[in-house]
Amino acid sequence: MSAQPVHRHDPDEPLFPMPPLTEAALRVAVTTLDLSSAVRFEREFHAAWQEAVQTDSTVPMHTFLHRWGVFVALRRHPARAARLAELERAVARAGDREEARALSSEIAALLDEAAREVTG
């Protein structure tokens, strides 16, 4: 048994500061938050890169970085990540359309909050 104190993180506080919207910084953050999502990050990064090259446009990369910035912003707050997961499960088992809409509007509010963190 270790004599080291166990660090308990406040779920209302972010696990780390919001990283810059760069491929490298977001890669580290995504890997830190969820290893299984890191695989999707890599696949989507390569697809966005290919589209950017093929279209001679930076839009695919900007879209990719923004989308993953929102992912990180949502999940770097443990309480917000837990609420998102809870809402997603509740939507899946909603009994009617009105209940699903109400739950979905709360998900939208979480997404808006995260998007505001990303844009600044």
Long-range contacts (C-beta under 8 A, 24 or more apart in sequence): 9-78, 11-77, 11-78, 11-79, 11-82, 12-77, 12-78, 12-79, 13-77, 14-76, 14-77, 15-76, 15-77, 15-78, 16-76, 18-69, 18-72, 18-73, 18-76, 18-117, 18-118, 19-72, 21-65, 21-66, 21-69, 21-118, 22-65, 23-65, 26-65, 26-68, 26-69, 26-72, 29-72, 29-76, 30-68, 30-71, 30-72, 33-72, 33-75, 33-76, 34-75, 37-71, 41-68, 44-68, 66-118, 69-118, 70-111, 70-114, 70-115, 70-118, 73-113, 73-114, 73-115, 73-117, 73-118, 74-110, 74-111, 74-114, 80-110, 80-113, 80-114, 83-110, 84-110
